Amino acid sequence: MNAQKYHTIIVGSGVGGGTLARELTKRGKSVLVLERGCREAKLGTFGDATRFYDANPITRIPKKSKEGVIIWRAFMAGGTSVVAMGNITRCLEKEFLDYGIDLGEEMIEAEKDVSVAPLPDKRLSEGGNRIREAARLIGHTFTNMPKCIEAERCASCGNCSLGCPNGAKWTALKYLEEAERLGAEVIYKAHVQRVLQENGQVSGVAVDLPSGPVEIQAEIVILAAGGVGTPILLQKSGVPQAGEGLFIDLLQNTYAEVDDFSMMNEPQMALVDLEYHQERGFLLSTMINHPREVRLIELGPKGFALPTKRLVGIMTKIVDEPTGKVFADGSISKTVTAADRQKLDEGARISKEILIKAGASPKSVLTSEIQGAHPGGTAALGRVVDGNLMAGVKNLYVCDASVLPKAPGLPPILNLIALSKHLAKQLAAH
């Protein structure tokens, strides 16, 4: 590793970190990215996923809150964007404007970068088409999900959450690789312990590398380790108010068996019903997890036994209350409030009605354990970071889902790309 003092150290290589690395190196800044995970060479199977999901290394059970809520997150180059389902939509623009952050220009840039477009009908399975029609017959509207997927490269394998082996969807890896070509350095298996400070401002980070612990100097440090990782580092670095206000966009999957079709051959979350999102705080989207091992985690033995080739399902995702907390030791508290439960139950009820209308056996309907995959709010704007995304220490910035001022109940990828572009422009003059 070069012993120079860097302009910027970025902790994390996901959407925030990858975007910032690209944008700052394009502007001639010296950048070092520190990533806890590895650059994964193989994707697309449950066995691959066991290497990078945050899970018990023996049982393969993913991280849970103290109250038992499953929390999906990944450690790898490109972060959780690699195992996201490629869903792209705008969110929280008004909320950011309330803090003086206008992302309009950056949103347009981001949409061009990732080539967002509705998933074409040719990528839908028979199961997806039948659910859309059944929903229409009983008064609900499913439309094609906006995605950052190259339809011609997509094999419709339905394993988006395991990483795309064909490289069909946009991930932060594309930005990270461009940053490296422009001169950014990336160190993997780098476990950052704390931010270093001198005279009230950032001086670098203390990090454990495979070769041993080191201190690396920088003028600016940006934490982009996610809604769980970032507040841990902030608390260890003297920002005690971090960690409160956790939301995770709680979700449940409702599954059912059918006789002669399935949803095997389409991208996950191919269709979406947003009619309830604005006023009632939940959305519905077509969804099944193919690997039996994943269904075992979320449904128990009954989920493992479900016939994948005759399986259909709908996800309910909600805007949950920010009642959780991330502690400095890495543990998480996240309850399901009565208001959260009401939204989940309503979504599951509608999902069951649609699945039965599509031809599913009523006796086969199962609803999964409660999960979440968008942890955020733990270094929120106005509470932990200011309108410049600075976290109480000069030149210490945060740029990931932890700064989101409220739960979006929607995929935040586009918002985080835009926010990272905004911050990079701000820092380029530094």
C-alpha positions, 0 to 999 in steps of 0.5 A: 500500500502506498504510504502517502496521505490521501485526499479522501478515504472512503469506508465501504464500496457499495452505492455510496462508496463506489459512486464517491470513488468514481466522482472524486477520482474523475475530479483528480482527487487521490482516493483510497477505498477500504472494503471489509469484504472481497471482490467476488469472482462467482455469483448466482447460487446459494453457496456463493451467497454464503460467502458474502451475506452477513450470516452465522458461518456455521448455521448460515442463518442471517443476522437478526435483531435481538427481537428476531427480525431477519436483516439482510446485508452483504460484505463485498466489493459493490456492497449490497447493490450486487445482491439487490434486485435492480429496482430503481425509483426516486424517493425522499426528494422532498425530504432532502429539500427540507435540509437544503439538498436539491438532488434534481440534477443528480437524479437525472445524471443517475438515471442516465448512468444506470439506464433505468427502464421498466422491465420488459414483458418478455422477461415475465414468467407465466406466473407473473402474468397470471398474478397481474391479471388476477390482481386486475380482476379484483381491482389492483394494479401491478405494473412493470418494475423500473429496473437497471437491468439489461434485458438482453443479458438477463437470463430470467433465472430469478436469482437476483438476490444471489448476484447476477452471474451474467452482469445484466444489472447495474451494480456499484462495481461498475463505478468502483472499477471505473474509479480504479482505472482512474487511479483510485486504490481499493483495499479488500478485507479491510476492517476499519476500527475507528476514525482518527482525529486531531484538534477537532478534525479528521486525520485518517482511520485505524484499520485492521488489514490482513497484514495487521493493524495500521493507521492511514492518513487522509484529509477527508474521511467518508463513511459509506459502510451502510445503515448498520456499519456506519453508526458502529464506526461513528459511535467508536469514533466519538459520535454517541448519538449515532445508531438510533432511529433504525428502519429497515423497510420491513417485508414479508413474502406470501407464498402459495402452490399452483398446479401447472405454472410458476414464477421461476423464470423471471427476475425477482420483484418483476411487477409492483403495485404502488397504489397503497404506498403513499397513503397506507405505507406499503407496496406489493411486488411479485417475489419468490426465493428460489433456493430452498435454503432461503425459504427454510430461513424465512419459513422453516421446514414448510418453506423448504418443502415448497415445490419451486417449480409450482410456486408463486408469491408476493412481497409486502414491503412497508414504510416501518417506524424508526424504532430500532437501534444499532449498538457499538458492539454490532448488535441490533434492536428492531421491533415490529410495532403495532402500526408496522404489523397492521401494514404487513397484515393488510399486505399479506391479506391482499396478496393471499386474495390475489394468489388464490384468484390466480389459481393457488390452493388456499390451503397452501398459502404461507407467510414468511418471517418478518425481514428487512433489507434496507437498514437506514436512518441511523445517522439521519440528517438533522440529528447526526449529520448536517446539511453538508453530510458532516457528522460533528467532526470537521471533514468527517462525512457520511454518505449512505442509507444511514443519513436518510431522514425517514424510511422510504419503503422503496429501493434507495439506490437511485437516491444514494447515487444522486446524494453521492454525486452531490457530495462529490461536487461539494468536496471537489473544491476542498 
